[in-house]
Amino acid sequence: MANTIKCFKITISGKLRDRGLRFSAKYMAVPLQITGFVEYTHDCAILIEAEGNEEQLEQFIASLRNFIKSWQVSDISIVETTPKGYSSFEIRNSANAFETNVHRPYAVRYLLLLWMRIQRMFGSGKQQITHHKNKHS
């Protein structure tokens, strides 16, 4: 009975935006051989559907709870549903219009954040540019 596949629908509500929960959920799920998906819902909560055996799911839920324990989470709902036979764990993009800024590639987004931090550290970056006369002009 320990190898019986179960499926849990986990909904997490609160201040979750831009904290990396969807990517962290995948990072936690893959080594435990959890399948399913994670996505934002229409009300900007996080929805996770996770399939695996009971022991794997308990470890996954414990990891999630530990990861978000210092956040302002207003509600965590865990409901058992019927398994759907997922083959992998994926991050889904929601069709929510509020989600559009999250669709940008994350590498570009973090490079932009890094650039902004560097500008704050070293000033505005406005330096006079000296023009060189080109010997061909």
C-alpha atoms as a printed R data frame, in Angstrom:
    type eleno elety resid chain resno      x      y       z
1   ATOM     1    CA   MET     A     1  0.000  0.000   0.000
2   ATOM     2    CA   ALA     A     2  2.976  2.317   0.484
3   ATOM     3    CA   ASN     A     3  3.418  2.600  -3.294
4   ATOM     4    CA   THR     A     4 -0.153  3.744  -3.931
5   ATOM     5    CA   ILE     A     5 -0.128  6.956  -5.958
6   ATOM     6    CA   LYS     A     6 -1.986  9.820  -4.356
7   ATOM     7    CA   CYS     A     7 -2.706 13.317  -5.592
8   ATOM     8    CA   PHE     A     8 -2.961 16.462  -3.483
9   ATOM     9    CA   LYS     A     9 -4.263 19.833  -4.573
10  ATOM    10    CA   ILE     A    10 -2.369 22.452  -2.545
11  ATOM    11    CA   THR     A    11 -3.454 26.088  -2.589
12  ATOM    12    CA   ILE     A    12 -1.311 28.713  -0.868
13  ATOM    13    CA   SER     A    13 -2.626 32.261  -0.442
14  ATOM    14    CA   GLY     A    14 -0.857 35.370   0.792
15  ATOM    15    CA   LYS     A    15  2.002 37.629  -0.259
16  ATOM    16    CA   LEU     A    16  3.648 35.192  -2.651
17  ATOM    17    CA   ARG     A    17  4.572 37.263  -5.714
18  ATOM    18    CA   ASP     A    18  8.159 37.346  -6.907
19  ATOM    19    CA   ARG     A    19  9.416 35.021  -4.196
20  ATOM    20    CA   GLY     A    20 10.303 32.121  -6.488
21  ATOM    21    CA   LEU     A    21  7.778 29.703  -5.014
22  ATOM    22    CA   ARG     A    22  6.859 28.136  -8.357
23  ATOM    23    CA   PHE     A    23 10.483 27.431  -9.238
24  ATOM    24    CA   SER     A    24 11.277 26.283  -5.703
25  ATOM    25    CA   ALA     A    25  8.286 23.920  -5.771
26  ATOM    26    CA   LYS     A    26  9.662 22.304  -8.915
27  ATOM    27    CA   TYR     A    27 13.135 22.169  -7.367
28  ATOM    28    CA   MET     A    28 11.658 20.316  -4.354
29  ATOM    29    CA   ALA     A    29  9.382 18.029  -6.398
30  ATOM    30    CA   VAL     A    30 11.804 16.615  -8.954
31  ATOM    31    CA   PRO     A    31 14.218 14.794  -6.563
32  ATOM    32    CA   LEU     A    32 11.235 13.304  -4.730
33  ATOM    33    CA   GLN     A    33  9.789 12.056  -8.042
34  ATOM    34    CA   ILE     A    34  6.645 14.136  -7.500
35  ATOM    35    CA   THR     A    35  4.706 14.828 -10.690
36  ATOM    36    CA   GLY     A    36  2.096 17.497 -11.401
37  ATOM    37    CA   PHE     A    37  2.227 21.251 -11.815
38  ATOM    38    CA   VAL     A    38  2.415 24.619 -10.077
39  ATOM    39    CA   GLU     A    39  0.783 27.855 -11.273
40  ATOM    40    CA   TYR     A    40 -0.742 31.145 -10.173
41  ATOM    41    CA   THR     A    41 -4.519 31.169  -9.835
42  ATOM    42    CA   HIS     A    42 -6.809 34.000 -10.965
43  ATOM    43    CA   ASP     A    43 -6.599 35.530  -7.462
44  ATOM    44    CA   CYS     A    44 -2.753 35.317  -7.429
45  ATOM    45    CA   ALA     A    45 -2.581 32.385  -5.036
46  ATOM    46    CA   ILE     A    46 -0.327 29.451  -5.848
47  ATOM    47    CA   LEU     A    47 -1.953 26.198  -6.951
48  ATOM    48    CA   ILE     A    48  0.084 23.000  -6.809
49  ATOM    49    CA   GLU     A    49 -1.190 19.637  -7.927
50  ATOM    50    CA   ALA     A    50  1.242 16.986  -6.741
51  ATOM    51    CA   GLU     A    51  1.209 13.220  -7.361
52  ATOM    52    CA   GLY     A    52  3.394 10.612  -5.745
53  ATOM    53    CA   ASN     A    53  3.377  8.026  -3.015
54  ATOM    54    CA   GLU     A    54  2.364  9.082   0.483
55  ATOM    55    CA   GLU     A    55  5.901  9.316   1.867
56  ATOM    56    CA   GLN     A    56  7.096 11.471  -1.072
57  ATOM    57    CA   LEU     A    57  4.096 13.777  -0.741
58  ATOM    58    CA   GLU     A    58  4.616 14.180   3.015
59  ATOM    59    CA   GLN     A    59  8.258 15.173   2.402
60  ATOM    60    CA   PHE     A    60  7.214 17.576  -0.360
61  ATOM    61    CA   ILE     A    61  4.549 19.272   1.793
62  ATOM    62    CA   ALA     A    62  6.966 19.519   4.736
63  ATOM    63    CA   SER     A    63  9.547 21.149   2.435
64  ATOM    64    CA   LEU     A    64  6.941 23.620   1.156
65  ATOM    65    CA   ARG     A    65  5.839 24.518   4.687
66  ATOM    66    CA   ASN     A    66  9.453 25.017   5.760
67  ATOM    67    CA   PHE     A    67 10.173 27.179   2.695
68  ATOM    68    CA   ILE     A    68  7.244 29.550   3.305
69  ATOM    69    CA   LYS     A    69  7.241 29.597   7.120
70  ATOM    70    CA   SER     A    70  8.565 33.178   7.367
71  ATOM    71    CA   TRP     A    71  6.241 34.572   4.672
72  ATOM    72    CA   GLN     A    72  2.908 36.262   5.149
73  ATOM    73    CA   VAL     A    73  0.761 33.308   4.155
74  ATOM    74    CA   SER     A    74 -2.936 33.769   4.788
75  ATOM    75    CA   ASP     A    75 -4.074 30.221   4.014
76  ATOM    76    CA   ILE     A    76 -2.814 26.774   3.025
77  ATOM    77    CA   SER     A    77 -5.369 24.294   1.752
78  ATOM    78    CA   ILE     A    78 -4.466 20.661   1.069
79  ATOM    79    CA   VAL     A    79 -7.155 18.467  -0.491
80  ATOM    80    CA   GLU     A    80 -6.734 14.913  -1.760
81  ATOM    81    CA   THR     A    81 -7.991 14.428  -5.328
82  ATOM    82    CA   THR     A    82 -7.926 11.587  -7.821
83  ATOM    83    CA   PRO     A    83 -4.573 11.006  -9.522
84  ATOM    84    CA   LYS     A    84 -4.400 12.197 -13.126
85  ATOM    85    CA   GLY     A    85 -1.239 10.408 -14.253
86  ATOM    86    CA   TYR     A    86  1.157 13.333 -14.719
87  ATOM    87    CA   SER     A    87  4.489 12.352 -16.269
88  ATOM    88    CA   SER     A    88  6.581 15.257 -14.925
89  ATOM    89    CA   PHE     A    89  6.387 18.338 -12.713
90  ATOM    90    CA   GLU     A    90  5.943 21.562 -14.628
91  ATOM    91    CA   ILE     A    91  5.583 25.269 -14.027
92  ATOM    92    CA   ARG     A    92  2.514 26.576 -15.789
93  ATOM    93    CA   ASN     A    93  1.985 30.171 -16.802
94  ATOM    94    CA   SER     A    94 -1.427 31.493 -15.955
95  ATOM    95    CA   ALA     A    95 -3.671 33.216 -18.472
96  ATOM    96    CA   ASN     A    96 -4.209 36.022 -15.970
97  ATOM    97    CA   ALA     A    97 -3.550 39.504 -17.368
98  ATOM    98    CA   PHE     A    98 -1.891 40.404 -14.050
99  ATOM    99    CA   GLU     A    99  0.685 37.725 -14.827
100 ATOM   100    CA   THR     A   100  2.072 39.333 -17.997
101 ATOM   101    CA   ASN     A   101  5.206 40.754 -16.402
102 ATOM   102    CA   VAL     A   102  6.158 37.279 -15.128
103 ATOM   103    CA   HIS     A   103  6.331 35.858 -18.659
104 ATOM   104    CA   ARG     A   104  9.590 37.663 -19.364
105 ATOM   105    CA   PRO     A   105 12.629 35.443 -19.333
106 ATOM   106    CA   TYR     A   106 13.918 35.321 -15.765
107 ATOM   107    CA   ALA     A   107 17.551 35.728 -16.784
108 ATOM   108    CA   VAL     A   108 16.790 39.114 -18.322
109 ATOM   109    CA   ARG     A   109 14.708 40.112 -15.335
110 ATOM   110    CA   TYR     A   110 17.454 39.311 -12.834
111 ATOM   111    CA   LEU     A   111 20.111 40.985 -14.972
112 ATOM   112    CA   LEU     A   112 17.970 44.106 -14.949
113 ATOM   113    CA   LEU     A   113 17.651 43.926 -11.137
114 ATOM   114    CA   LEU     A   114 21.396 43.434 -10.835
115 ATOM   115    CA   TRP     A   115 22.031 46.429 -13.105
116 ATOM   116    CA   MET     A   116 19.722 48.595 -10.993
117 ATOM   117    CA   ARG     A   117 21.515 47.553  -7.785
118 ATOM   118    CA   ILE     A   118 24.894 48.344  -9.311
119 ATOM   119    CA   GLN     A   119 23.637 51.773 -10.346
120 ATOM   120    CA   ARG     A   120 22.423 52.428  -6.799
121 ATOM   121    CA   MET     A   121 25.754 51.298  -5.350
122 ATOM   122    CA   PHE     A   122 27.945 53.384  -7.629
123 ATOM   123    CA   GLY     A   123 25.704 56.372  -8.280
124 ATOM   124    CA   SER     A   124 23.734 57.268 -11.350
125 ATOM   125    CA   GLY     A   125 26.524 56.227 -13.688
126 ATOM   126    CA   LYS     A   126 26.416 59.570 -15.511
127 ATOM   127    CA   GLN     A   127 29.952 60.289 -16.517
128 ATOM   128    CA   GLN     A   128 31.198 62.708 -19.072
129 ATOM   129    CA   ILE     A   129 32.152 60.980 -22.244
130 ATOM   130    CA   THR     A   130 35.219 62.399 -23.883
131 ATOM   131    CA   HIS     A   131 35.006 62.405 -27.632
132 ATOM   132    CA   HIS     A   132 38.038 61.255 -29.544
133 ATOM   133    CA   LYS     A   133 38.800 62.679 -32.893
134 ATOM   134    CA   ASN     A   134 39.022 59.919 -35.381
135 ATOM   135    CA   LYS     A   135 42.137 60.316 -37.502
136 ATOM   136    CA   HIS     A   136 40.046 59.326 -40.536
137 ATOM   137    CA   SER     A   137 37.526 62.164 -40.166
